[in-house]
Amino acid sequence: MSDEPTPGEMVRRLEDRLADVRDDIQQLGRRLDEKVDQRIYDLRHEALTGRVSTLETLREKDAEKLVATRRWLIGAVVVPLVGILLPVILLLGRGT
């Protein structure tokens, strides 16, 4: 008869188990609150993909502008400068 728990002990054990279950449910609730919803994740991913695509496009346009600027510099400055200086250098070379 001493091996059997008393009704009070049974109630305490049951309350302990119930408290453990409540704690487990609260922990699960907190973990679910921290988890990102799949739809939100997908929306953020799409937004990030759009931003990356825009940045890549802008980088390509900047590279094209740089090439165009170099071409303009060569065509508008270097070629005429060589055209002016080359005859002068040739005349100075013949004059000595």
Sequence and secondary structure as in RCSB ss.txt:
>XXXX:A:sequence
MSDEPTPGEMVRRLEDRLADVRDDIQQLGRRLDEKVDQRIYDLRHEALTGRVSTLETLREKDAEKLVATRRWLIG
AVVVPLVGILLPVILLLGRGT
>XXXX:A:secstr
 TTS  HHHHHHHHHHHHHHHHHHHHHHHHHHHHS  HHHHHHHHHHHHHHHHHHHHHHHHHHHHHHHHHHHHII
IIIHHHHHHHHHHHHHHHHH 
